[in-house]
Amino acid sequence: MFNKVYIIDDDEISVFLTETMLDVEHFAKEYRGFIAAQEALDFLIHSIENKELHNLPDIIFLDLNMPFMSGWELLDALSTYETQLAGKCRIFILTSSVDAQELKRAENYKLVAGFLQKPLEDDSLDKIRGLL
């Protein structure tokens, strides 16, 4: 069981469904949903810059297509902090997109541990547990 999971998605229903699925599977002790990627980014940067690494999530489920700040923009912003996040926080893109270009693009981000399709399913969680 993981300690903390963040779900970053502008769709409140998707956040709720993902959190419910994770909770049913006893995936983590704590979940936190973010509707705005900027809010999640601010929280992550605050934790890193204040050396509060215990506040970082073990896993982030990240949607790509969001207004104001996309998942891609969040990943770009976090690239500055790759060293601090490496081994502590893994990002799984959770999207409804089936675009092969996006899958290929995700491979360029060291913090991205996987690319998953919405809705999150049991076999995806088993896969994550196996990877980590």
N, CA, C and O atoms as a GROMACS GRO file, in nm:
protein
  528
    1MET      N    1   0.084  -0.118   0.000
    1MET     CA    2   0.000   0.000   0.000
    1MET      C    3   0.089   0.124   0.000
    1MET      O    4   0.187   0.133   0.074
    2PHE      N    5   0.052   0.219  -0.085
    2PHE     CA    6   0.126   0.344  -0.092
    2PHE      C    7   0.075   0.440   0.015
    2PHE      O    8  -0.036   0.425   0.065
    3ASN      N    9   0.157   0.538   0.051
    3ASN     CA   10   0.116   0.635   0.152
    3ASN      C   11   0.022   0.740   0.096
    3ASN      O   12  -0.085   0.765   0.152
    4LYS      N   13   0.062   0.803  -0.015
    4LYS     CA   14  -0.013   0.918  -0.064
    4LYS      C   15  -0.021   0.916  -0.217
    4LYS      O   16   0.076   0.886  -0.285
    5VAL      N   17  -0.139   0.949  -0.268
    5VAL     CA   18  -0.163   0.956  -0.412
    5VAL      C   19  -0.232   1.088  -0.443
    5VAL      O   20  -0.326   1.128  -0.374
    6TYR      N   21  -0.185   1.156  -0.550
    6TYR     CA   22  -0.251   1.275  -0.601
    6TYR      C   23  -0.320   1.238  -0.732
    6TYR      O   24  -0.267   1.161  -0.812
    7ILE      N   25  -0.438   1.295  -0.751
    7ILE     CA   26  -0.512   1.279  -0.875
    7ILE      C   27  -0.532   1.420  -0.930
    7ILE      O   28  -0.598   1.503  -0.867
    8ILE      N   29  -0.475   1.447  -1.046
    8ILE     CA   30  -0.483   1.580  -1.106
    8ILE      C   31  -0.565   1.570  -1.234
    8ILE      O   32  -0.520   1.514  -1.334
    9ASP      N   33  -0.686   1.624  -1.228
    9ASP     CA   34  -0.778   1.614  -1.340
    9ASP      C   35  -0.883   1.724  -1.325
    9ASP      O   36  -0.938   1.743  -1.216
   10ASP      N   37  -0.911   1.796  -1.432
   10ASP     CA   38  -1.008   1.905  -1.424
   10ASP      C   39  -1.152   1.857  -1.415
   10ASP      O   40  -1.243   1.937  -1.392
   11ASP      N   41  -1.175   1.729  -1.434
   11ASP     CA   42  -1.310   1.673  -1.427
   11ASP      C   43  -1.333   1.612  -1.289
   11ASP      O   44  -1.275   1.509  -1.254
   12GLU      N   45  -1.420   1.677  -1.212
   12GLU     CA   46  -1.445   1.632  -1.074
   12GLU      C   47  -1.497   1.490  -1.067
   12GLU      O   48  -1.467   1.417  -0.973
   13ILE      N   49  -1.575   1.450  -1.166
   13ILE     CA   50  -1.628   1.313  -1.167
   13ILE      C   51  -1.514   1.213  -1.188
   13ILE      O   52  -1.512   1.108  -1.125
   14SER      N   53  -1.422   1.246  -1.275
   14SER     CA   54  -1.306   1.158  -1.297
   14SER      C   55  -1.222   1.145  -1.171
   14SER      O   56  -1.174   1.036  -1.138
   15VAL      N   57  -1.204   1.255  -1.101
   15VAL     CA   58  -1.128   1.252  -0.975
   15VAL      C   59  -1.200   1.161  -0.876
   15VAL      O   60  -1.138   1.076  -0.812
   16PHE      N   61  -1.330   1.179  -0.863
   16PHE     CA   62  -1.409   1.098  -0.771
   16PHE      C   63  -1.403   0.950  -0.806
   16PHE      O   64  -1.380   0.866  -0.719
   17LEU      N   65  -1.422   0.918  -0.933
   17LEU     CA   66  -1.420   0.777  -0.976
   17LEU      C   67  -1.283   0.713  -0.956
   17LEU      O   68  -1.273   0.599  -0.912
   18THR      N   69  -1.178   0.788  -0.988
   18THR     CA   70  -1.043   0.735  -0.969
   18THR      C   71  -1.014   0.712  -0.822
   18THR      O   72  -0.962   0.608  -0.784
   19GLU      N   73  -1.048   0.809  -0.740
   19GLU     CA   74  -1.025   0.796  -0.596
   19GLU      C   75  -1.106   0.679  -0.538
   19GLU      O   76  -1.056   0.605  -0.454
   20THR      N   77  -1.228   0.664  -0.583
   20THR     CA   78  -1.313   0.554  -0.535
   20THR      C   79  -1.252   0.419  -0.572
   20THR      O   80  -1.246   0.328  -0.490
   21MET      N   81  -1.206   0.407  -0.696
   21MET     CA   82  -1.143   0.283  -0.742
   21MET      C   83  -1.018   0.252  -0.659
   21MET      O   84  -0.997   0.138  -0.617
   22LEU      N   85  -0.937   0.354  -0.638
   22LEU     CA   86  -0.814   0.335  -0.559
   22LEU      C   87  -0.847   0.295  -0.415
   22LEU      O   88  -0.781   0.208  -0.358
   23ASP      N   89  -0.948   0.357  -0.359
   23ASP     CA   90  -0.987   0.328  -0.221
   23ASP      C   91  -1.040   0.186  -0.208
   23ASP      O   92  -1.006   0.115  -0.113
   24VAL      N   93  -1.123   0.144  -0.301
   24VAL     CA   94  -1.176   0.007  -0.299
   24VAL      C   95  -1.063  -0.096  -0.305
   24VAL      O   96  -1.070  -0.202  -0.243
   25GLU      N   97  -0.960  -0.063  -0.380
   25GLU     CA   98  -0.844  -0.152  -0.396
   25GLU      C   99  -0.740  -0.137  -0.285
   25GLU      O  100  -0.636  -0.202  -0.288
   26HIS      N  101  -0.769  -0.050  -0.188
   26HIS     CA  102  -0.673  -0.024  -0.078
   26HIS      C  103  -0.534   0.007  -0.134
   26HIS      O  104  -0.433  -0.048  -0.091
   27PHE      N  105  -0.534   0.097  -0.231
   27PHE     CA  106  -0.413   0.131  -0.303
   27PHE      C  107  -0.320   0.221  -0.222
   27PHE      O  108  -0.198   0.210  -0.231
   28ALA      N  109  -0.380   0.312  -0.143
   28ALA     CA  110  -0.300   0.406  -0.065
   28ALA      C  111  -0.373   0.443   0.063
   28ALA      O  112  -0.493   0.418   0.079
   29LYS      N  113  -0.297   0.503   0.154
   29LYS     CA  114  -0.355   0.549   0.280
   29LYS      C  115  -0.427   0.682   0.265
   29LYS      O  116  -0.525   0.710   0.335
   30GLU      N  117  -0.378   0.766   0.172
   30GLU     CA  118  -0.433   0.901   0.158
   30GLU      C  119  -0.441   0.939   0.011
   30GLU      O  120  -0.353   0.907  -0.069
   31TYR      N  121  -0.550   1.010  -0.024
   31TYR     CA  122  -0.571   1.057  -0.161
   31TYR      C  123  -0.600   1.206  -0.157
   31TYR      O  124  -0.662   1.257  -0.064
   32ARG      N  125  -0.552   1.274  -0.260
   32ARG     CA  126  -0.583   1.416  -0.271
   32ARG      C  127  -0.609   1.448  -0.417
   32ARG      O  128  -0.526   1.419  -0.504
   33GLY      N  129  -0.724   1.507  -0.443
   33GLY     CA  130  -0.758   1.544  -0.580
   33GLY      C  131  -0.735   1.691  -0.604
   33GLY      O  132  -0.759   1.775  -0.517
   34PHE      N  133  -0.689   1.722  -0.723
   34PHE     CA  134  -0.666   1.860  -0.766
   34PHE      C  135  -0.742   1.881  -0.897
   34PHE      O  136  -0.721   1.807  -0.993
   35ILE      N  137  -0.828   1.980  -0.900
   35ILE     CA  138  -0.902   2.013  -1.021
   35ILE      C  139  -0.817   2.103  -1.112
   35ILE      O  140  -0.836   2.104  -1.233
   36ALA      N  141  -0.725   2.177  -1.052
   36ALA     CA  142  -0.638   2.268  -1.128
   36ALA      C  143  -0.493   2.221  -1.115
   36ALA      O  144  -0.442   2.203  -1.005
   37ALA      N  145  -0.428   2.203  -1.229
   37ALA     CA  146  -0.290   2.159  -1.231
   37ALA      C  147  -0.197   2.258  -1.161
   37ALA      O  148  -0.101   2.218  -1.096
   38GLN      N  149  -0.226   2.388  -1.173
   38GLN     CA  150  -0.142   2.490  -1.109
   38GLN      C  151  -0.143   2.474  -0.958
   38GLN      O  152  -0.039   2.490  -0.894
   39GLU      N  153  -0.258   2.443  -0.901
   39GLU     CA  154  -0.266   2.424  -0.756
   39GLU      C  155  -0.179   2.305  -0.714
   39GLU      O  156  -0.108   2.312  -0.614
   40ALA      N  157  -0.186   2.197  -0.788
   40ALA     CA  158  -0.103   2.080  -0.758
   40ALA      C  159   0.045   2.115  -0.772
   40ALA      O  160   0.126   2.077  -0.687
   41LEU      N  161   0.080   2.186  -0.878
   41LEU     CA  162   0.219   2.226  -0.898
   41LEU      C  163   0.269   2.313  -0.783
   41LEU      O  164   0.379   2.292  -0.734
   42ASP      N  165   0.189   2.409  -0.741
   42ASP     CA  166   0.227   2.496  -0.629
   42ASP      C  167   0.252   2.414  -0.503
   42ASP      O  168   0.348   2.439  -0.430
   43PHE      N  169   0.166   2.318  -0.477
   43PHE     CA  170   0.180   2.235  -0.358
   43PHE      C  171   0.307   2.150  -0.366
   43PHE      O  172   0.379   2.137  -0.268
   44LEU      N  173   0.334   2.092  -0.482
   44LEU     CA  174   0.453   2.009  -0.501
   44LEU      C  175   0.581   2.092  -0.484
   44LEU      O  176   0.674   2.051  -0.415
   45ILE      N  177   0.584   2.208  -0.548
   45ILE     CA  178   0.703   2.294  -0.539
   45ILE      C  179   0.724   2.341  -0.396
   45ILE      O  180   0.838   2.344  -0.348
   46HIS      N  181   0.618   2.377  -0.328
   46HIS     CA  182   0.629   2.419  -0.188
   46HIS      C  183   0.692   2.307  -0.104
   46HIS      O  184   0.781   2.333  -0.023
   47SER      N  185   0.647   2.186  -0.124
   47SER     CA  186   0.700   2.072  -0.048
   47SER      C  187   0.848   2.050  -0.078
   47SER      O  188   0.927   2.021   0.012
   48ILE      N  189   0.886   2.064  -0.204
   48ILE     CA  190   1.025   2.043  -0.243
   48ILE      C  191   1.114   2.155  -0.188
   48ILE      O  192   1.216   2.129  -0.126
   49GLU      N  193   1.074   2.279  -0.211
   49GLU     CA  194   1.156   2.392  -0.171
   49GLU      C  195   1.168   2.406  -0.020
   49GLU      O  196   1.267   2.461   0.030
   50ASN      N  197   1.069   2.358   0.054
   50ASN     CA  198   1.075   2.364   0.200
   50ASN      C  199   1.125   2.234   0.261
   50ASN      O  200   1.114   2.211   0.381
   51LYS      N  201   1.181   2.149   0.175
   51LYS     CA  202   1.238   2.021   0.219
   51LYS      C  203   1.138   1.937   0.299
   51LYS      O  204   1.175   1.867   0.394
   52GLU      N  205   1.011   1.946   0.260
   52GLU     CA  206   0.905   1.867   0.322
   52GLU      C  207   0.873   1.749   0.230
   52GLU      O  208   0.760   1.733   0.185
   53LEU      N  209   0.975   1.668   0.204
   53LEU     CA  210   0.960   1.560   0.108
   53LEU      C  211   0.860   1.455   0.155
   53LEU      O  212   0.807   1.380   0.073
   54HIS      N  213   0.833   1.449   0.284
   54HIS     CA  214   0.732   1.356   0.336
   54HIS      C  215   0.592   1.395   0.288
   54HIS      O  216   0.500   1.313   0.293
   55ASN      N  217   0.575   1.518   0.241
   55ASN     CA  218   0.445   1.562   0.188
   55ASN      C  219   0.424   1.524   0.042
   55ASN      O  220   0.313   1.535  -0.009
   56LEU      N  221   0.529   1.478  -0.024
   56LEU     CA  222   0.517   1.442  -0.165
   56LEU      C  223   0.441   1.310  -0.178
   56LEU      O  224   0.454   1.221  -0.095
   57PRO      N  225   0.362   1.299  -0.283
   57PRO     CA  226   0.290   1.174  -0.305
   57PRO      C  227   0.383   1.067  -0.363
   57PRO      O  228   0.483   1.098  -0.428
   58ASP      N  229   0.348   0.943  -0.338
   58ASP     CA  230   0.422   0.832  -0.400
   58ASP      C  231   0.390   0.826  -0.549
   58ASP      O  232   0.475   0.796  -0.633
   59ILE      N  233   0.263   0.853  -0.579
   59ILE     CA  234   0.213   0.843  -0.716
   59ILE      C  235   0.123   0.962  -0.748
   59ILE      O  236   0.046   1.008  -0.664
   60ILE      N  237   0.134   1.009  -0.872
   60ILE     CA  238   0.043   1.110  -0.925
   60ILE      C  239  -0.023   1.051  -1.048
   60ILE      O  240   0.044   1.001  -1.138
   61PHE      N  241  -0.156   1.058  -1.051
   61PHE     CA  242  -0.231   1.026  -1.172
   61PHE      C  243  -0.264   1.160  -1.236
   61PHE      O  244  -0.331   1.244  -1.176
   62LEU      N  245  -0.217   1.179  -1.360
   62LEU     CA  246  -0.223   1.309  -1.425
   62LEU      C  247  -0.299   1.304  -1.557
   62LEU      O  248  -0.265   1.228  -1.647
   63ASP      N  249  -0.402   1.386  -1.565
   63ASP     CA  250  -0.473   1.405  -1.691
   63ASP      C  251  -0.390   1.500  -1.777
   63ASP      O  252  -0.317   1.584  -1.725
   64LEU      N  253  -0.402   1.487  -1.907
   64LEU     CA  254  -0.323   1.572  -1.997
   64LEU      C  255  -0.399   1.695  -2.043
   64LEU      O  256  -0.343   1.805  -2.047
   65ASN      N  257  -0.524   1.677  -2.078
   65ASN     CA  258  -0.602   1.785  -2.139
   65ASN      C  259  -0.684   1.859  -2.034
   65ASN      O  260  -0.794   1.818  -1.998
   66MET      N  261  -0.627   1.969  -1.986
   66MET     CA  262  -0.692   2.051  -1.885
   66MET      C  263  -0.678   2.198  -1.925
   66MET      O  264  -0.581   2.235  -1.990
   67PRO      N  265  -0.775   2.280  -1.886
   67PRO     CA  266  -0.764   2.423  -1.917
   67PRO      C  267  -0.661   2.492  -1.827
   67PRO      O  268  -0.623   2.438  -1.722
   68PHE      N  269  -0.618   2.606  -1.866
   68PHE     CA  270  -0.524   2.692  -1.793
   68PHE      C  271  -0.384   2.633  -1.788
   68PHE      O  272  -0.289   2.698  -1.832
   69MET      N  273  -0.368   2.513  -1.736
   69MET     CA  274  -0.238   2.445  -1.736
   69MET      C  275  -0.264   2.299  -1.771
   69MET      O  276  -0.334   2.228  -1.699
   70SER      N  277  -0.206   2.256  -1.881
   70SER     CA  278  -0.225   2.117  -1.923
   70SER      C  279  -0.131   2.025  -1.843
   70SER      O  280  -0.041   2.070  -1.773
   71GLY      N  281  -0.156   1.897  -1.856
   71GLY     CA  282  -0.066   1.800  -1.794
   71GLY      C  283   0.076   1.812  -1.850
   71GLY      O  284   0.173   1.793  -1.777
   72TRP      N  285   0.086   1.843  -1.978
   72TRP     CA  286   0.217   1.861  -2.039
   72TRP      C  287   0.291   1.978  -1.976
   72TRP      O  288   0.411   1.970  -1.947
   73GLU      N  289   0.219   2.088  -1.955
   73GLU     CA  290   0.281   2.205  -1.894
   73GLU      C  291   0.324   2.176  -1.750
   73GLU      O  292   0.428   2.225  -1.705
   74LEU      N  293   0.246   2.098  -1.679
   74LEU     CA  294   0.284   2.059  -1.544
   74LEU      C  295   0.411   1.975  -1.547
   74LEU      O  296   0.501   1.995  -1.466
   75LEU      N  297   0.418   1.880  -1.639
   75LEU     CA  298   0.538   1.798  -1.652
   75LEU      C  299   0.661   1.883  -1.687
   75LEU      O  300   0.770   1.860  -1.634
   76ASP      N  301   0.642   1.980  -1.776
   76ASP     CA  302   0.753   2.070  -1.810
   76ASP      C  303   0.800   2.147  -1.687
   76ASP      O  304   0.920   2.162  -1.665
   77ALA      N  305   0.706   2.196  -1.608
   77ALA     CA  306   0.741   2.272  -1.488
   77ALA      C  307   0.812   2.184  -1.385
   77ALA      O  308   0.902   2.230  -1.315
   78LEU      N  309   0.772   2.059  -1.376
   78LEU     CA  310   0.835   1.968  -1.279
   78LEU      C  311   0.972   1.918  -1.323
   78LEU      O  312   1.048   1.865  -1.242
   79SER      N  313   1.003   1.933  -1.451
   79SER     CA  314   1.132   1.883  -1.500
   79SER      C  315   1.249   1.948  -1.427
   79SER      O  316   1.355   1.887  -1.414
   80THR      N  317   1.231   2.069  -1.380
   80THR     CA  318   1.333   2.139  -1.302
   80THR      C  319   1.363   2.065  -1.171
   80THR      O  320   1.472   2.075  -1.117
   81TYR      N  321   1.264   1.993  -1.122
   81TYR     CA  322   1.274   1.927  -0.992
   81TYR      C  323   1.290   1.775  -1.004
   81TYR      O  324   1.266   1.702  -0.907
   82GLU      N  325   1.330   1.727  -1.121
   82GLU     CA  326   1.344   1.583  -1.142
   82GLU      C  327   1.432   1.515  -1.038
   82GLU      O  328   1.399   1.407  -0.989
   83THR      N  329   1.543   1.577  -1.005
   83THR     CA  330   1.636   1.518  -0.909
   83THR      C  331   1.570   1.497  -0.773
   83THR      O  332   1.586   1.392  -0.712
   84GLN      N  333   1.497   1.596  -0.726
   84GLN     CA  334   1.432   1.587  -0.596
   84GLN      C  335   1.316   1.486  -0.597
   84GLN      O  336   1.288   1.424  -0.495
   85LEU      N  337   1.251   1.472  -0.711
   85LEU     CA  338   1.134   1.383  -0.720
   85LEU      C  339   1.169   1.239  -0.757
   85LEU      O  340   1.094   1.147  -0.726
   86ALA      N  341   1.284   1.221  -0.821
   86ALA     CA  342   1.323   1.087  -0.867
   86ALA      C  343   1.325   0.988  -0.752
   86ALA      O  344   1.385   1.012  -0.647
   87GLY      N  345   1.257   0.877  -0.774
   87GLY     CA  346   1.252   0.771  -0.674
   87GLY      C  347   1.153   0.795  -0.562
   87GLY      O  348   1.126   0.705  -0.483
   88LYS      N  349   1.100   0.916  -0.553
   88LYS     CA  350   1.004   0.949  -0.446
   88LYS      C  351   0.862   0.964  -0.500
   88LYS      O  352   0.766   0.932  -0.430
   89CYS      N  353   0.851   1.010  -0.622
   89CYS     CA  354   0.720   1.044  -0.678
   89CYS      C  355   0.718   0.998  -0.825
   89CYS      O  356   0.800   1.042  -0.906
   90ARG      N  357   0.624   0.911  -0.856
   90ARG     CA  358   0.612   0.862  -0.993
   90ARG      C  359   0.480   0.911  -1.052
   90ARG      O  360   0.377   0.913  -0.985
   91ILE      N  361   0.486   0.949  -1.178
   91ILE     CA  362   0.368   1.004  -1.244
   91ILE      C  363   0.316   0.904  -1.348
   91ILE      O  364   0.391   0.854  -1.431
   92PHE      N  365   0.186   0.879  -1.339
   92PHE     CA  366   0.118   0.798  -1.438
   92PHE      C  367   0.018   0.887  -1.508
   92PHE      O  368  -0.071   0.943  -1.445
   93ILE      N  369   0.032   0.898  -1.638
   93ILE     CA  370  -0.063   0.975  -1.714
   93ILE      C  371  -0.190   0.892  -1.723
   93ILE      O  372  -0.188   0.775  -1.762
   94LEU      N  373  -0.301   0.953  -1.686
   94LEU     CA  374  -0.432   0.888  -1.689
   94LEU      C  375  -0.521   0.973  -1.778
   94LEU      O  376  -0.566   1.081  -1.739
   95THR      N  377  -0.547   0.924  -1.898
   95THR     CA  378  -0.615   1.006  -1.998
   95THR      C  379  -0.714   0.923  -2.079
   95THR      O  380  -0.705   0.800  -2.084
   96SER      N  381  -0.806   0.991  -2.140
   96SER     CA  382  -0.899   0.925  -2.231
   96SER      C  383  -0.844   0.927  -2.374
   96SER      O  384  -0.904   0.869  -2.465
   97SER      N  385  -0.733   0.991  -2.393
   97SER     CA  386  -0.671   1.002  -2.525
   97SER      C  387  -0.610   0.868  -2.567
   97SER      O  388  -0.554   0.795  -2.486
   98VAL      N  389  -0.624   0.838  -2.694
   98VAL     CA  390  -0.562   0.719  -2.750
   98VAL      C  391  -0.461   0.758  -2.858
   98VAL      O  392  -0.428   0.678  -2.946
   99ASP      N  393  -0.413   0.879  -2.850
   99ASP     CA  394  -0.321   0.934  -2.949
   99ASP      C  395  -0.182   0.875  -2.929
   99ASP      O  396  -0.120   0.894  -2.824
  100ALA      N  397  -0.132   0.805  -3.030
  100ALA     CA  398   0.000   0.743  -3.022
  100ALA      C  399   0.110   0.848  -3.008
  100ALA      O  400   0.215   0.821  -2.948
  101GLN      N  401   0.087   0.968  -3.061
  101GLN     CA  402   0.185   1.076  -3.049
  101GLN      C  403   0.203   1.116  -2.902
  101GLN      O  404   0.314   1.146  -2.859
  102GLU      N  405   0.092   1.117  -2.826
  102GLU     CA  406   0.100   1.153  -2.684
  102GLU      C  407   0.176   1.046  -2.606
  102GLU      O  408   0.254   1.078  -2.516
  103LEU      N  409   0.152   0.921  -2.640
  103LEU     CA  410   0.225   0.812  -2.575
  103LEU      C  411   0.374   0.826  -2.600
  103LEU      O  412   0.455   0.809  -2.508
  104LYS      N  413   0.410   0.856  -2.721
  104LYS     CA  414   0.552   0.875  -2.756
  104LYS      C  415   0.609   0.998  -2.684
  104LYS      O  416   0.722   0.994  -2.634
  105ARG      N  417   0.533   1.104  -2.679
  105ARG     CA  418   0.578   1.227  -2.612
  105ARG      C  419   0.601   1.201  -2.463
  105ARG      O  420   0.697   1.253  -2.405
  106ALA      N  421   0.515   1.122  -2.401
  106ALA     CA  422   0.528   1.092  -2.258
  106ALA      C  423   0.660   1.021  -2.226
  106ALA      O  424   0.712   1.035  -2.116
  107GLU      N  425   0.713   0.948  -2.321
  107GLU     CA  426   0.839   0.876  -2.300
  107GLU      C  427   0.957   0.971  -2.281
  107GLU      O  428   1.062   0.930  -2.232
  108ASN      N  429   0.940   1.097  -2.318
  108ASN     CA  430   1.047   1.196  -2.303
  108ASN      C  431   1.057   1.254  -2.162
  108ASN      O  432   1.150   1.328  -2.133
  109TYR      N  433   0.964   1.220  -2.077
  109TYR     CA  434   0.963   1.272  -1.940
  109TYR      C  435   1.009   1.164  -1.843
  109TYR      O  436   0.945   1.060  -1.829
  110LYS      N  437   1.119   1.190  -1.776
  110LYS     CA  438   1.177   1.091  -1.684
  110LYS      C  439   1.085   1.057  -1.567
  110LYS      O  440   1.089   0.946  -1.515
  111LEU      N  441   1.003   1.151  -1.525
  111LEU     CA  442   0.915   1.128  -1.411
  111LEU      C  443   0.791   1.045  -1.446
  111LEU      O  444   0.723   0.995  -1.356
  112VAL      N  445   0.762   1.030  -1.576
  112VAL     CA  446   0.645   0.953  -1.617
  112VAL      C  447   0.679   0.804  -1.615
  112VAL      O  448   0.767   0.758  -1.687
  113ALA      N  449   0.607   0.732  -1.531
  113ALA     CA  450   0.631   0.588  -1.515
  113ALA      C  451   0.537   0.504  -1.601
  113ALA      O  452   0.560   0.385  -1.619
  114GLY      N  453   0.430   0.566  -1.653
  114GLY     CA  454   0.337   0.490  -1.735
  114GLY      C  455   0.228   0.576  -1.793
  114GLY      O  456   0.209   0.692  -1.754
  115PHE      N  457   0.156   0.518  -1.887
  115PHE     CA  458   0.050   0.586  -1.961
  115PHE      C  459  -0.072   0.496  -1.952
  115PHE      O  460  -0.071   0.386  -2.007
  116LEU      N  461  -0.177   0.542  -1.886
  116LEU     CA  462  -0.296   0.461  -1.861
  116LEU      C  463  -0.419   0.524  -1.924
  116LEU      O  464  -0.428   0.646  -1.938
  117GLN      N  465  -0.514   0.441  -1.960
  117GLN     CA  466  -0.639   0.486  -2.018
  117GLN      C  467  -0.745   0.501  -1.910
  117GLN      O  468  -0.753   0.420  -1.818
  118LYS      N  469  -0.827   0.607  -1.922
  118LYS     CA  470  -0.943   0.622  -1.835
  118LYS      C  471  -1.052   0.529  -1.885
  118LYS      O  472  -1.061   0.506  -2.005
  119PRO      N  473  -1.133   0.478  -1.800
  119PRO     CA  474  -1.125   0.484  -1.654
  119PRO      C  475  -1.020   0.386  -1.602
  119PRO      O  476  -0.987   0.288  -1.668
  120LEU      N  477  -0.968   0.415  -1.485
  120LEU     CA  478  -0.869   0.330  -1.421
  120LEU      C  479  -0.932   0.196  -1.388
  120LEU      O  480  -1.045   0.190  -1.340
  121GLU      N  481  -0.860   0.088  -1.416
  121GLU     CA  482  -0.912  -0.046  -1.392
  121GLU      C  483  -0.819  -0.127  -1.303
  121GLU      O  484  -0.703  -0.091  -1.283
  122ASP      N  485  -0.872  -0.237  -1.250
  122ASP     CA  486  -0.796  -0.323  -1.160
  122ASP      C  487  -0.662  -0.368  -1.218
  122ASP      O  488  -0.560  -0.366  -1.149
  123ASP      N  489  -0.663  -0.408  -1.345
  123ASP     CA  490  -0.539  -0.459  -1.404
  123ASP      C  491  -0.433  -0.351  -1.415
  123ASP      O  492  -0.313  -0.380  -1.409
  124SER      N  493  -0.477  -0.225  -1.431
  124SER     CA  494  -0.379  -0.114  -1.434
  124SER      C  495  -0.314  -0.098  -1.297
  124SER      O  496  -0.194  -0.073  -1.288
  125LEU      N  497  -0.392  -0.111  -1.192
  125LEU     CA  498  -0.338  -0.099  -1.056
  125LEU      C  499  -0.243  -0.214  -1.025
  125LEU      O  500  -0.140  -0.194  -0.961
  126ASP      N  501  -0.277  -0.333  -1.070
  126ASP     CA  502  -0.186  -0.448  -1.052
  126ASP      C  503  -0.055  -0.424  -1.126
  126ASP      O  504   0.052  -0.457  -1.076
  127LYS      N  505  -0.064  -0.367  -1.244
  127LYS     CA  506   0.055  -0.335  -1.324
  127LYS      C  507   0.144  -0.234  -1.250
  127LYS      O  508   0.266  -0.248  -1.246
  128ILE      N  509   0.081  -0.132  -1.192
  128ILE     CA  510   0.156  -0.030  -1.118
  128ILE      C  511   0.225  -0.093  -0.998
  128ILE      O  512   0.344  -0.069  -0.973
  129ARG      N  513   0.152  -0.174  -0.924
  129ARG     CA  514   0.212  -0.241  -0.808
  129ARG      C  515   0.329  -0.326  -0.850
  129ARG      O  516   0.430  -0.332  -0.780
  130GLY      N  517   0.318  -0.391  -0.964
  130GLY     CA  518   0.427  -0.475  -1.015
  130GLY      C  519   0.549  -0.396  -1.057
  130GLY      O  520   0.662  -0.441  -1.039
  131LEU      N  521   0.526  -0.276  -1.113
  131LEU     CA  522   0.638  -0.191  -1.156
  131LEU      C  523   0.714  -0.131  -1.038
  131LEU      O  524   0.835  -0.112  -1.044
  132LEU      N  525   0.641  -0.103  -0.930
  132LEU     CA  526   0.701  -0.032  -0.819
  132LEU      C  527   0.723  -0.127  -0.705
  132LEU      O  528   0.774  -0.086  -0.600
   0.00000   0.00000   0.00000
